[in-house]
Amino acid sequence: MPEPAKSLFREVLPKQGKLCVEDVTTMVLCKPKLLPLKSVTLEKLEKMQRAAQETIHQQERAERDQQQLNEEHT
């Protein structure tokens, strides 16, 4: 068997009594990270999308009005 590498620390085991190791998890506090609810870019995209939808609705209304006028004249 190969010899183990020499360690800087010497292992010490008790000759009497019990060896007890306690591992307790604790909460670690960290700096709070404040994030905006909506980013500026997302707000711009939503505004552009609303404007595009409004334009589409206006075009659809104009087409319906035009069709109604054409039906009335025929």
PDB file of N, CA, C and O in Angstrom:
ATOM      1  N   MET A   1       0.827  -1.182   0.000  1.00  0.00           N
ATOM      2  CA  MET A   1       0.000   0.000   0.000  1.00  0.00           C
ATOM      3  C   MET A   1       0.870   1.242   0.000  1.00  0.00           C
ATOM      4  O   MET A   1       1.858   1.294   0.733  1.00  0.00           O
ATOM      5  N   PRO A   2       0.528   2.258  -0.810  1.00  0.00           N
ATOM      6  CA  PRO A   2       1.348   3.471  -0.801  1.00  0.00           C
ATOM      7  C   PRO A   2       1.148   4.241   0.493  1.00  0.00           C
ATOM      8  O   PRO A   2       0.078   4.199   1.099  1.00  0.00           O
ATOM      9  N   GLU A   3       2.179   4.935   0.899  1.00  0.00           N
ATOM     10  CA  GLU A   3       2.109   5.716   2.131  1.00  0.00           C
ATOM     11  C   GLU A   3       1.279   6.973   1.887  1.00  0.00           C
ATOM     12  O   GLU A   3       1.406   7.601   0.836  1.00  0.00           O
ATOM     13  N   PRO A   4       0.420   7.354   2.857  1.00  0.00           N
ATOM     14  CA  PRO A   4      -0.370   8.574   2.681  1.00  0.00           C
ATOM     15  C   PRO A   4       0.540   9.799   2.717  1.00  0.00           C
ATOM     16  O   PRO A   4       1.589   9.797   3.361  1.00  0.00           O
ATOM     17  N   ALA A   5       0.117  10.834   2.019  1.00  0.00           N
ATOM     18  CA  ALA A   5       0.904  12.073   1.996  1.00  0.00           C
ATOM     19  C   ALA A   5       0.948  12.657   3.398  1.00  0.00           C
ATOM     20  O   ALA A   5      -0.030  12.577   4.141  1.00  0.00           O
ATOM     21  N   LYS A   6       2.078  13.240   3.758  1.00  0.00           N
ATOM     22  CA  LYS A   6       2.212  13.816   5.090  1.00  0.00           C
ATOM     23  C   LYS A   6       1.339  15.062   5.181  1.00  0.00           C
ATOM     24  O   LYS A   6       1.347  15.911   4.290  1.00  0.00           O
ATOM     25  N   SER A   7       0.594  15.153   6.262  1.00  0.00           N
ATOM     26  CA  SER A   7      -0.320  16.265   6.470  1.00  0.00           C
ATOM     27  C   SER A   7       0.313  17.276   7.421  1.00  0.00           C
ATOM     28  O   SER A   7       1.173  16.934   8.233  1.00  0.00           O
ATOM     29  N   LEU A   8      -0.122  18.508   7.306  1.00  0.00           N
ATOM     30  CA  LEU A   8       0.356  19.541   8.223  1.00  0.00           C
ATOM     31  C   LEU A   8      -0.276  19.370   9.600  1.00  0.00           C
ATOM     32  O   LEU A   8       0.254  19.851  10.602  1.00  0.00           O
ATOM     33  N   PHE A   9      -1.412  18.681   9.640  1.00  0.00           N
ATOM     34  CA  PHE A   9      -2.127  18.496  10.893  1.00  0.00           C
ATOM     35  C   PHE A   9      -2.040  17.033  11.323  1.00  0.00           C
ATOM     36  O   PHE A   9      -2.073  16.117  10.502  1.00  0.00           O
ATOM     37  N   ARG A  10      -1.928  16.849  12.620  1.00  0.00           N
ATOM     38  CA  ARG A  10      -1.853  15.502  13.158  1.00  0.00           C
ATOM     39  C   ARG A  10      -3.231  15.127  13.687  1.00  0.00           C
ATOM     40  O   ARG A  10      -3.840  15.892  14.434  1.00  0.00           O
ATOM     41  N   GLU A  11      -3.724  13.953  13.303  1.00  0.00           N
ATOM     42  CA  GLU A  11      -5.044  13.505  13.731  1.00  0.00           C
ATOM     43  C   GLU A  11      -4.986  13.093  15.191  1.00  0.00           C
ATOM     44  O   GLU A  11      -4.110  12.330  15.600  1.00  0.00           O
ATOM     45  N   VAL A  12      -5.925  13.603  15.968  1.00  0.00           N
ATOM     46  CA  VAL A  12      -5.983  13.281  17.393  1.00  0.00           C
ATOM     47  C   VAL A  12      -7.341  12.665  17.676  1.00  0.00           C
ATOM     48  O   VAL A  12      -8.371  13.299  17.445  1.00  0.00           O
ATOM     49  N   LEU A  13      -7.353  11.443  18.170  1.00  0.00           N
ATOM     50  CA  LEU A  13      -8.595  10.774  18.529  1.00  0.00           C
ATOM     51  C   LEU A  13      -8.634  10.597  20.035  1.00  0.00           C
ATOM     52  O   LEU A  13      -7.621  10.246  20.640  1.00  0.00           O
ATOM     53  N   PRO A  14      -9.792  10.835  20.655  1.00  0.00           N
ATOM     54  CA  PRO A  14      -9.867  10.687  22.113  1.00  0.00           C
ATOM     55  C   PRO A  14      -9.765   9.216  22.525  1.00  0.00           C
ATOM     56  O   PRO A  14     -10.266   8.327  21.837  1.00  0.00           O
ATOM     57  N   LYS A  15      -9.115   8.987  23.647  1.00  0.00           N
ATOM     58  CA  LYS A  15      -8.961   7.621  24.146  1.00  0.00           C
ATOM     59  C   LYS A  15     -10.148   7.245  25.024  1.00  0.00           C
ATOM     60  O   LYS A  15     -10.451   6.061  25.168  1.00  0.00           O
ATOM     61  N   GLN A  16     -10.819   8.220  25.611  1.00  0.00           N
ATOM     62  CA  GLN A  16     -11.983   7.973  26.457  1.00  0.00           C
ATOM     63  C   GLN A  16     -13.098   8.930  26.043  1.00  0.00           C
ATOM     64  O   GLN A  16     -12.835   9.979  25.455  1.00  0.00           O
ATOM     65  N   GLY A  17     -14.332   8.568  26.349  1.00  0.00           N
ATOM     66  CA  GLY A  17     -15.466   9.449  26.092  1.00  0.00           C
ATOM     67  C   GLY A  17     -15.987   9.318  24.671  1.00  0.00           C
ATOM     68  O   GLY A  17     -15.600   8.431  23.911  1.00  0.00           O
ATOM     69  N   LYS A  18     -16.865  10.224  24.356  1.00  0.00           N
ATOM     70  CA  LYS A  18     -17.516  10.194  23.049  1.00  0.00           C
ATOM     71  C   LYS A  18     -17.029  11.357  22.189  1.00  0.00           C
ATOM     72  O   LYS A  18     -16.702  12.435  22.685  1.00  0.00           O
ATOM     73  N   LEU A  19     -16.993  11.103  20.920  1.00  0.00           N
ATOM     74  CA  LEU A  19     -16.644  12.147  19.965  1.00  0.00           C
ATOM     75  C   LEU A  19     -17.952  12.641  19.357  1.00  0.00           C
ATOM     76  O   LEU A  19     -18.715  11.859  18.789  1.00  0.00           O
ATOM     77  N   CYS A  20     -18.198  13.907  19.476  1.00  0.00           N
ATOM     78  CA  CYS A  20     -19.467  14.467  19.001  1.00  0.00           C
ATOM     79  C   CYS A  20     -19.183  15.592  18.014  1.00  0.00           C
ATOM     80  O   CYS A  20     -18.401  16.504  18.287  1.00  0.00           O
ATOM     81  N   VAL A  21     -19.833  15.504  16.869  1.00  0.00           N
ATOM     82  CA  VAL A  21     -19.719  16.564  15.869  1.00  0.00           C
ATOM     83  C   VAL A  21     -21.120  17.093  15.625  1.00  0.00           C
ATOM     84  O   VAL A  21     -22.041  16.324  15.347  1.00  0.00           O
ATOM     85  N   GLU A  22     -21.280  18.389  15.726  1.00  0.00           N
ATOM     86  CA  GLU A  22     -22.590  18.998  15.552  1.00  0.00           C
ATOM     87  C   GLU A  22     -22.563  19.879  14.309  1.00  0.00           C
ATOM     88  O   GLU A  22     -21.750  20.797  14.199  1.00  0.00           O
ATOM     89  N   ASP A  23     -23.448  19.590  13.393  1.00  0.00           N
ATOM     90  CA  ASP A  23     -23.527  20.378  12.163  1.00  0.00           C
ATOM     91  C   ASP A  23     -24.892  21.052  12.134  1.00  0.00           C
ATOM     92  O   ASP A  23     -25.911  20.403  11.903  1.00  0.00           O
ATOM     93  N   VAL A  24     -24.901  22.342  12.367  1.00  0.00           N
ATOM     94  CA  VAL A  24     -26.155  23.087  12.422  1.00  0.00           C
ATOM     95  C   VAL A  24     -26.188  24.058  11.249  1.00  0.00           C
ATOM     96  O   VAL A  24     -25.248  24.820  11.022  1.00  0.00           O
ATOM     97  N   THR A  25     -27.287  24.011  10.514  1.00  0.00           N
ATOM     98  CA  THR A  25     -27.418  24.973   9.414  1.00  0.00           C
ATOM     99  C   THR A  25     -27.970  26.276   9.972  1.00  0.00           C
ATOM    100  O   THR A  25     -28.905  26.276  10.773  1.00  0.00           O
ATOM    101  N   THR A  26     -27.397  27.357   9.550  1.00  0.00           N
ATOM    102  CA  THR A  26     -27.853  28.671   9.990  1.00  0.00           C
ATOM    103  C   THR A  26     -28.125  29.539   8.776  1.00  0.00           C
ATOM    104  O   THR A  26     -27.598  29.305   7.688  1.00  0.00           O
ATOM    105  N   MET A  27     -28.954  30.537   8.985  1.00  0.00           N
ATOM    106  CA  MET A  27     -29.262  31.452   7.893  1.00  0.00           C
ATOM    107  C   MET A  27     -28.105  32.425   7.703  1.00  0.00           C
ATOM    108  O   MET A  27     -27.494  32.883   8.669  1.00  0.00           O
ATOM    109  N   VAL A  28     -27.822  32.724   6.464  1.00  0.00           N
ATOM    110  CA  VAL A  28     -26.773  33.676   6.140  1.00  0.00           C
ATOM    111  C   VAL A  28     -27.443  34.893   5.522  1.00  0.00           C
ATOM    112  O   VAL A  28     -28.149  34.782   4.520  1.00  0.00           O
ATOM    113  N   LEU A  29     -27.221  36.033   6.113  1.00  0.00           N
ATOM    114  CA  LEU A  29     -27.827  37.256   5.595  1.00  0.00           C
ATOM    115  C   LEU A  29     -26.945  37.838   4.496  1.00  0.00           C
ATOM    116  O   LEU A  29     -25.722  37.896   4.618  1.00  0.00           O
ATOM    117  N   CYS A  30     -27.594  38.264   3.429  1.00  0.00           N
ATOM    118  CA  CYS A  30     -26.843  38.886   2.348  1.00  0.00           C
ATOM    119  C   CYS A  30     -27.508  40.213   1.999  1.00  0.00           C
ATOM    120  O   CYS A  30     -28.617  40.504   2.447  1.00  0.00           O
ATOM    121  N   LYS A  31     -26.824  40.998   1.206  1.00  0.00           N
ATOM    122  CA  LYS A  31     -27.358  42.297   0.824  1.00  0.00           C
ATOM    123  C   LYS A  31     -28.633  42.109   0.007  1.00  0.00           C
ATOM    124  O   LYS A  31     -28.677  41.257  -0.881  1.00  0.00           O
ATOM    125  N   PRO A  32     -29.665  42.891   0.295  1.00  0.00           N
ATOM    126  CA  PRO A  32     -30.881  42.771  -0.513  1.00  0.00           C
ATOM    127  C   PRO A  32     -30.635  43.300  -1.920  1.00  0.00           C
ATOM    128  O   PRO A  32     -29.911  44.275  -2.119  1.00  0.00           O
ATOM    129  N   LYS A  33     -31.244  42.648  -2.871  1.00  0.00           N
ATOM    130  CA  LYS A  33     -31.101  43.073  -4.257  1.00  0.00           C
ATOM    131  C   LYS A  33     -32.433  43.652  -4.699  1.00  0.00           C
ATOM    132  O   LYS A  33     -33.426  42.933  -4.804  1.00  0.00           O
ATOM    133  N   LEU A  34     -32.451  44.925  -4.952  1.00  0.00           N
ATOM    134  CA  LEU A  34     -33.673  45.586  -5.384  1.00  0.00           C
ATOM    135  C   LEU A  34     -33.742  45.545  -6.899  1.00  0.00           C
ATOM    136  O   LEU A  34     -32.858  46.046  -7.594  1.00  0.00           O
ATOM    137  N   LEU A  35     -34.806  44.943  -7.394  1.00  0.00           N
ATOM    138  CA  LEU A  35     -34.995  44.851  -8.833  1.00  0.00           C
ATOM    139  C   LEU A  35     -36.233  45.653  -9.207  1.00  0.00           C
ATOM    140  O   LEU A  35     -37.227  45.634  -8.481  1.00  0.00           O
ATOM    141  N   PRO A  36     -36.183  46.346 -10.314  1.00  0.00           N
ATOM    142  CA  PRO A  36     -37.383  47.072 -10.736  1.00  0.00           C
ATOM    143  C   PRO A  36     -38.484  46.083 -11.107  1.00  0.00           C
ATOM    144  O   PRO A  36     -38.215  44.989 -11.604  1.00  0.00           O
ATOM    145  N   LEU A  37     -39.732  46.490 -10.854  1.00  0.00           N
ATOM    146  CA  LEU A  37     -40.836  45.602 -11.202  1.00  0.00           C
ATOM    147  C   LEU A  37     -40.883  45.371 -12.702  1.00  0.00           C
ATOM    148  O   LEU A  37     -41.133  44.255 -13.158  1.00  0.00           O
ATOM    149  N   LYS A  38     -40.643  46.419 -13.462  1.00  0.00           N
ATOM    150  CA  LYS A  38     -40.575  46.294 -14.916  1.00  0.00           C
ATOM    151  C   LYS A  38     -39.382  47.116 -15.381  1.00  0.00           C
ATOM    152  O   LYS A  38     -39.148  48.228 -14.909  1.00  0.00           O
ATOM    153  N   SER A  39     -38.653  46.558 -16.294  1.00  0.00           N
ATOM    154  CA  SER A  39     -37.507  47.290 -16.807  1.00  0.00           C
ATOM    155  C   SER A  39     -37.995  48.346 -17.794  1.00  0.00           C
ATOM    156  O   SER A  39     -39.107  48.256 -18.315  1.00  0.00           O
ATOM    157  N   VAL A  40     -37.179  49.315 -18.037  1.00  0.00           N
ATOM    158  CA  VAL A  40     -37.519  50.389 -18.968  1.00  0.00           C
ATOM    159  C   VAL A  40     -37.741  49.810 -20.357  1.00  0.00           C
ATOM    160  O   VAL A  40     -38.655  50.227 -21.069  1.00  0.00           O
ATOM    161  N   THR A  41     -36.920  48.863 -20.740  1.00  0.00           N
ATOM    162  CA  THR A  41     -37.048  48.245 -22.062  1.00  0.00           C
ATOM    163  C   THR A  41     -38.378  47.518 -22.188  1.00  0.00           C
ATOM    164  O   THR A  41     -39.047  47.616 -23.217  1.00  0.00           O
ATOM    165  N   LEU A  42     -38.763  46.792 -21.151  1.00  0.00           N
ATOM    166  CA  LEU A  42     -40.032  46.070 -21.179  1.00  0.00           C
ATOM    167  C   LEU A  42     -41.200  47.043 -21.285  1.00  0.00           C
ATOM    168  O   LEU A  42     -42.156  46.788 -22.017  1.00  0.00           O
ATOM    169  N   GLU A  43     -41.130  48.151 -20.562  1.00  0.00           N
ATOM    170  CA  GLU A  43     -42.194  49.153 -20.647  1.00  0.00           C
ATOM    171  C   GLU A  43     -42.284  49.729 -22.055  1.00  0.00           C
ATOM    172  O   GLU A  43     -43.383  49.943 -22.565  1.00  0.00           O
ATOM    173  N   LYS A  44     -41.140  49.983 -22.689  1.00  0.00           N
ATOM    174  CA  LYS A  44     -41.146  50.500 -24.059  1.00  0.00           C
ATOM    175  C   LYS A  44     -41.759  49.489 -25.019  1.00  0.00           C
ATOM    176  O   LYS A  44     -42.546  49.853 -25.892  1.00  0.00           O
ATOM    177  N   LEU A  45     -41.395  48.210 -24.855  1.00  0.00           N
ATOM    178  CA  LEU A  45     -41.950  47.168 -25.720  1.00  0.00           C
ATOM    179  C   LEU A  45     -43.461  47.056 -25.548  1.00  0.00           C
ATOM    180  O   LEU A  45     -44.190  46.914 -26.530  1.00  0.00           O
ATOM    181  N   GLU A  46     -43.933  47.119 -24.308  1.00  0.00           N
ATOM    182  CA  GLU A  46     -45.374  47.044 -24.067  1.00  0.00           C
ATOM    183  C   GLU A  46     -46.091  48.244 -24.678  1.00  0.00           C
ATOM    184  O   GLU A  46     -47.180  48.098 -25.232  1.00  0.00           O
ATOM    185  N   LYS A  47     -45.490  49.421 -24.580  1.00  0.00           N
ATOM    186  CA  LYS A  47     -46.091  50.622 -25.167  1.00  0.00           C
ATOM    187  C   LYS A  47     -46.168  50.482 -26.686  1.00  0.00           C
ATOM    188  O   LYS A  47     -47.183  50.826 -27.291  1.00  0.00           O
ATOM    189  N   MET A  48     -45.097  49.979 -27.305  1.00  0.00           N
ATOM    190  CA  MET A  48     -45.095  49.775 -28.756  1.00  0.00           C
ATOM    191  C   MET A  48     -46.159  48.753 -29.151  1.00  0.00           C
ATOM    192  O   MET A  48     -46.840  48.926 -30.162  1.00  0.00           O
ATOM    193  N   GLN A  49     -46.304  47.702 -28.366  1.00  0.00           N
ATOM    194  CA  GLN A  49     -47.289  46.666 -28.666  1.00  0.00           C
ATOM    195  C   GLN A  49     -48.707  47.223 -28.558  1.00  0.00           C
ATOM    196  O   GLN A  49     -49.549  46.934 -29.408  1.00  0.00           O
ATOM    197  N   ARG A  50     -48.981  48.019 -27.523  1.00  0.00           N
ATOM    198  CA  ARG A  50     -50.308  48.630 -27.386  1.00  0.00           C
ATOM    199  C   ARG A  50     -50.604  49.548 -28.562  1.00  0.00           C
ATOM    200  O   ARG A  50     -51.718  49.553 -29.086  1.00  0.00           O
ATOM    201  N   ALA A  51     -49.604  50.329 -28.980  1.00  0.00           N
ATOM    202  CA  ALA A  51     -49.792  51.237 -30.116  1.00  0.00           C
ATOM    203  C   ALA A  51     -50.073  50.445 -31.390  1.00  0.00           C
ATOM    204  O   ALA A  51     -50.932  50.835 -32.181  1.00  0.00           O
ATOM    205  N   ALA A  52     -49.366  49.349 -31.597  1.00  0.00           N
ATOM    206  CA  ALA A  52     -49.579  48.527 -32.792  1.00  0.00           C
ATOM    207  C   ALA A  52     -50.969  47.898 -32.763  1.00  0.00           C
ATOM    208  O   ALA A  52     -51.640  47.847 -33.794  1.00  0.00           O
ATOM    209  N   GLN A  53     -51.408  47.426 -31.617  1.00  0.00           N
ATOM    210  CA  GLN A  53     -52.740  46.833 -31.511  1.00  0.00           C
ATOM    211  C   GLN A  53     -53.820  47.881 -31.765  1.00  0.00           C
ATOM    212  O   GLN A  53     -54.819  47.594 -32.424  1.00  0.00           O
ATOM    213  N   GLU A  54     -53.628  49.079 -31.252  1.00  0.00           N
ATOM    214  CA  GLU A  54     -54.599  50.155 -31.480  1.00  0.00           C
ATOM    215  C   GLU A  54     -54.673  50.491 -32.964  1.00  0.00           C
ATOM    216  O   GLU A  54     -55.761  50.725 -33.490  1.00  0.00           O
ATOM    217  N   THR A  55     -53.537  50.517 -33.641  1.00  0.00           N
ATOM    218  CA  THR A  55     -53.514  50.789 -35.084  1.00  0.00           C
ATOM    219  C   THR A  55     -54.274  49.704 -35.837  1.00  0.00           C
ATOM    220  O   THR A  55     -55.030  50.004 -36.761  1.00  0.00           O
ATOM    221  N   ILE A  56     -54.081  48.455 -35.453  1.00  0.00           N
ATOM    222  CA  ILE A  56     -54.777  47.342 -36.105  1.00  0.00           C
ATOM    223  C   ILE A  56     -56.281  47.465 -35.884  1.00  0.00           C
ATOM    224  O   ILE A  56     -57.061  47.259 -36.814  1.00  0.00           O
ATOM    225  N   HIS A  57     -56.697  47.798 -34.662  1.00  0.00           N
ATOM    226  CA  HIS A  57     -58.123  47.954 -34.378  1.00  0.00           C
ATOM    227  C   HIS A  57     -58.728  49.086 -35.213  1.00  0.00           C
ATOM    228  O   HIS A  57     -59.839  48.960 -35.726  1.00  0.00           O
ATOM    229  N   GLN A  58     -57.996  50.179 -35.343  1.00  0.00           N
ATOM    230  CA  GLN A  58     -58.490  51.300 -36.150  1.00  0.00           C
ATOM    231  C   GLN A  58     -58.636  50.885 -37.608  1.00  0.00           C
ATOM    232  O   GLN A  58     -59.620  51.239 -38.257  1.00  0.00           O
ATOM    233  N   GLN A  59     -57.669  50.139 -38.128  1.00  0.00           N
ATOM    234  CA  GLN A  59     -57.744  49.678 -39.515  1.00  0.00           C
ATOM    235  C   GLN A  59     -58.924  48.733 -39.707  1.00  0.00           C
ATOM    236  O   GLN A  59     -59.625  48.809 -40.716  1.00  0.00           O
ATOM    237  N   GLU A  60     -59.146  47.846 -38.746  1.00  0.00           N
ATOM    238  CA  GLU A  60     -60.278  46.918 -38.847  1.00  0.00           C
ATOM    239  C   GLU A  60     -61.599  47.675 -38.821  1.00  0.00           C
ATOM    240  O   GLU A  60     -62.514  47.352 -39.578  1.00  0.00           O
ATOM    241  N   ARG A  61     -61.708  48.693 -37.943  1.00  0.00           N
ATOM    242  CA  ARG A  61     -62.927  49.507 -37.899  1.00  0.00           C
ATOM    243  C   ARG A  61     -63.145  50.232 -39.217  1.00  0.00           C
ATOM    244  O   ARG A  61     -64.269  50.304 -39.714  1.00  0.00           O
ATOM    245  N   ALA A  62     -62.069  50.769 -39.782  1.00  0.00           N
ATOM    246  CA  ALA A  62     -62.178  51.484 -41.055  1.00  0.00           C
ATOM    247  C   ALA A  62     -62.622  50.530 -42.162  1.00  0.00           C
ATOM    248  O   ALA A  62     -63.441  50.908 -43.000  1.00  0.00           O
ATOM    249  N   GLU A  63     -62.103  49.311 -42.183  1.00  0.00           N
ATOM    250  CA  GLU A  63     -62.503  48.326 -43.196  1.00  0.00           C
ATOM    251  C   GLU A  63     -63.974  47.954 -43.036  1.00  0.00           C
ATOM    252  O   GLU A  63     -64.696  47.840 -44.027  1.00  0.00           O
ATOM    253  N   ARG A  64     -64.427  47.760 -41.782  1.00  0.00           N
ATOM    254  CA  ARG A  64     -65.837  47.424 -41.544  1.00  0.00           C
ATOM    255  C   ARG A  64     -66.746  48.566 -41.987  1.00  0.00           C
ATOM    256  O   ARG A  64     -67.784  48.346 -42.611  1.00  0.00           O
ATOM    257  N   ASP A  65     -66.338  49.788 -41.652  1.00  0.00           N
ATOM    258  CA  ASP A  65     -67.134  50.947 -42.069  1.00  0.00           C
ATOM    259  C   ASP A  65     -67.199  51.033 -43.587  1.00  0.00           C
ATOM    260  O   ASP A  65     -68.253  51.331 -44.150  1.00  0.00           O
ATOM    261  N   GLN A  66     -66.089  50.775 -44.243  1.00  0.00           N
ATOM    262  CA  GLN A  66     -66.038  50.827 -45.711  1.00  0.00           C
ATOM    263  C   GLN A  66     -66.938  49.747 -46.304  1.00  0.00           C
ATOM    264  O   GLN A  66     -67.641  50.000 -47.282  1.00  0.00           O
ATOM    265  N   GLN A  67     -66.927  48.552 -45.728  1.00  0.00           N
ATOM    266  CA  GLN A  67     -67.777  47.463 -46.222  1.00  0.00           C
ATOM    267  C   GLN A  67     -69.250  47.807 -46.037  1.00  0.00           C
ATOM    268  O   GLN A  67     -70.071  47.516 -46.907  1.00  0.00           O
ATOM    269  N   GLN A  68     -69.588  48.429 -44.901  1.00  0.00           N
ATOM    270  CA  GLN A  68     -70.980  48.814 -44.662  1.00  0.00           C
ATOM    271  C   GLN A  68     -71.426  49.868 -45.670  1.00  0.00           C
ATOM    272  O   GLN A  68     -72.551  49.820 -46.166  1.00  0.00           O
ATOM    273  N   LEU A  69     -70.545  50.815 -45.972  1.00  0.00           N
ATOM    274  CA  LEU A  69     -70.885  51.838 -46.964  1.00  0.00           C
ATOM    275  C   LEU A  69     -71.085  51.203 -48.332  1.00  0.00           C
ATOM    276  O   LEU A  69     -72.015  51.570 -49.050  1.00  0.00           O
ATOM    277  N   ASN A  70     -70.235  50.261 -48.704  1.00  0.00           N
ATOM    278  CA  ASN A  70     -70.350  49.588 -49.997  1.00  0.00           C
ATOM    279  C   ASN A  70     -71.644  48.780 -50.073  1.00  0.00           C
ATOM    280  O   ASN A  70     -72.284  48.743 -51.124  1.00  0.00           O
ATOM    281  N   GLU A  71     -72.039  48.133 -48.976  1.00  0.00           N
ATOM    282  CA  GLU A  71     -73.266  47.340 -48.959  1.00  0.00           C
ATOM    283  C   GLU A  71     -74.495  48.236 -49.062  1.00  0.00           C
ATOM    284  O   GLU A  71     -75.485  47.863 -49.692  1.00  0.00           O
ATOM    285  N   GLU A  72     -74.437  49.417 -48.445  1.00  0.00           N
ATOM    286  CA  GLU A  72     -75.572  50.340 -48.493  1.00  0.00           C
ATOM    287  C   GLU A  72     -75.777  50.892 -49.897  1.00  0.00           C
ATOM    288  O   GLU A  72     -76.915  51.133 -50.300  1.00  0.00           O
ATOM    289  N   HIS A  73     -74.709  51.097 -50.643  1.00  0.00           N
ATOM    290  CA  HIS A  73     -74.803  51.669 -51.985  1.00  0.00           C
ATOM    291  C   HIS A  73     -75.205  50.626 -53.017  1.00  0.00           C
ATOM    292  O   HIS A  73     -75.650  50.996 -54.103  1.00  0.00           O
ATOM    293  N   THR A  74     -75.069  49.368 -52.729  1.00  0.00           N
ATOM    294  CA  THR A  74     -75.435  48.350 -53.724  1.00  0.00           C
ATOM    295  C   THR A  74     -76.807  47.798 -53.503  1.00  0.00           C
ATOM    296  O   THR A  74     -77.254  46.934 -54.258  1.00  0.00           O
TER     297      THR A  74
END
